[in-house]
Amino acid sequence: MVNPQKIFIITITLGIVLLSGCTAPTEEIEETKAIGELRFGYQPSTHQIAYMTADAKGWWLEDLESYGVTSTKDYLFPTGAPEMTAMLAGEIDVAYVGATPPLSAIDKGLDAKIVAGAQVQGSDLVLATDLPYESPQDLKGLKIATFPAGTLQDTVLRKWLMDNDIDPKEDLTILGMGGADAKTALASGNVNAVFLPHPSPTIIESEGTGRVVVQSGEMWKNHACCVVLVRDELIRDHPDLVEQIVKTHIKATKYINEHPEEAAQIFADDIGVSYEISNKSINDWDGQWITDPGIILNTTLEYASVQYELGYTDKLLTQDDLFDLSFYNKIMSEMVEE
């Protein structure tokens, strides 16, 4: 059961960040603005344990309160699509999300930038246990459930199919849905396979309803997956705060890479799965937690090209549209100097 402290959003409410100004006592002191509550979005995936770790350790508020943050609040989303809808509506400030949902959101007018990487690879194609698999051609005529159109999993799956001369529209059926619905559809026989991020593949195998046949790193080696996305308003008005957000993300990522067993427990406690499933997922997946946005830059731009070709975006998005590398680069530069 999901932690009752977390707020799960599927439909969008009418929230907006509270920003209040305070006047400096002298002209020499630059005016600052109190942020108040900082709102995060994330998903129930092992891909985003860095966010959960910083939250569980109390690092977000501890590290950010000197920059005007008085409280933090988080919202749990089933996939990146509704998470980006919330960000477009002004309901979250920082999103841990797959690299592709921001593309269509930014194309639609979202003012936000990717400021750090969070993770690469880490999703699996899981086939019903009674079906044979030797090559992608065995998927023809099947029904495959994955996250909705424009999400990371949808984009990677469709590109991989096309790379293997399979038409995603003509040769099989792809159904977009959340992870829980996809797992249920596979168990009930309503779909033949699913392509989902961890820990879903581990859960499915533990329940005996499917087996992993292809990991996403085999589909697209070292492909970008999750990122840290920040609203441009914060970047413009509170660059020091955004820099600290990236620093805290780096600290949390370093911690989980050094303490994977504790990371598994943090995930289990946050999402409400067993420690055994959480730990096995981290050991089984082909993912890796990262922070450097440069690692995900090229494949994210390839995603932009794929989404443009698929008609998901109206224009071909560029690096300047999607990334702000300055915060990470500054932090790394200062670390080298130290």
C-alpha positions, 0 to 999 in steps of 0.5 A: 500500500502506498505510504499515506504521506504521499499524494497520488495524482492522476487527475489534475487539481488547481494548485499553484506555488506560493511566492512571496517577496520581502524588501531588503533593508538597504539598497545594497542588499539585493531583494530576495523572494521566499519560496515557501513550499517546494513541490516535487513529482516522482513515480513508483519506480526504482529509477527514482530512488535518489529523490526518495532517499533525499526525502527519507533522509530529510535532505531536501528541507535541510539543504534548501531552507536557507534558500527560502524553502519552508516546506516540501511536498511530493506527488506520486504519479503513475507515469510521466504523462500525468506528471507533465500535465501537472507541471504544465498546470503549475502544480509541481516545481521539480520533476523526477521523470523519464526523458521523453515526457518533457519533450511533448510538454515543452513542445506544448509550452512548458517552461522547464529544463533538464538540469541533471540526469537521474538514471539510464536503462532499467526497463524490461520486455516481459512476455507471457510465460506460455509464449516462445521468444527467439527474436523480435519477429516473434512479437508480430501479431501480439498485444503489448502494454507499455506506458502511454504515447510519448513516455520513455518506454513507449518511445524506446519500444517503438524505435526498437521495433522499427529498427527490427523492421516491425511496424508498431502500427501494422504488425502488432498492437501497442496499448498505453496504460499505467504499470498496475493496469499493464501487470493486470492485463498480462496476468489476465491474458488481455495482453501478451507482453509488457514493457515496463520500468523496474520493479514491475518486471521483477514483480511479474516474474515473482508472480509467475505470469511472465518472464523477461526476454529483452532488457532495455539496454539491449534495445538501445545501449546506455539510453537515457531514462530518468532526469531531473526537470526544473521549472524555468521560473526557479532557474531564472529567479532562484539559480542558487536554489536550483544549484542546491537542488542539483547538489542534493540530487548528486549527494543522494545518488552517490549515497544509493550507489554506495548503499544499494541495500539501504536504497532498496529498503528506502524504496520498499518503505516509500512505495509499499512493496516488499524489501525482497522484491525491491532488492531483487529488482535492483540486482536484476535490472540493467539500470544505473543511477547517474547525475551527469546530464551529459550522459543522457544528452545525445539519446535525449536529442535522439528521442526528440528526433524520434518523437518528431518523426512519430508526430508527438511534437510539432517541432524538432526540439534542440539542446537549448530547448531541453537542457540547462547544463550550467548548474551541473557543470559549475558544481563539477568545476568547483569540485575539481578546484577543491 
